[in-house]
Amino acid sequence: MPQDGKALALPFAIDARGHTTVAGADDHLRQMIELVLFTTPGERVNRPEFGCGVRQLVFAPNSDTLAAAAEQLIHGALIRWLDSVMAIEQVQVSADDATLTIRVSYTRRDTGEKQSDAFSTPIPG
């Protein structure tokens, strides 16, 4: 993270003024988590292993076993790709109605601050 606490927003975008969009440290970290969660391995040409494939799990029957497997899959992917910037404390996965919700609790390595974010994606019906 640069000294001013700003980084390029992810995904990369251009704002209304024609400048690249930036995000603060908290938003940038949240965006990085979201990219890991919702990128399917093989989707990135130059980094085919990147991501965790959670979208593939939404087609499986909902069960406690699936939730536990998803939590382990996500936890491992976050450690693999973001361990240098955060320590994962807990991952919780729940499927309610037509939405898969992932809650990630972590500690930022640069500040020691504990944070928790929730990410959701629709479950195809």
Buried (B, 14 or more C-beta within 10 A) or exposed (E): EEEEEBBBBBEEEEEEEEEEBBBBBBBBBBBBBBBBBBBEBEEEEEEEEBBBBBBEBBEEEBEEEBBEBBBEBBBEBBEEBBEEBBBBEEBBBBBEEEEBEBBBBBEBBEEEEEBEBEBEBEBEE
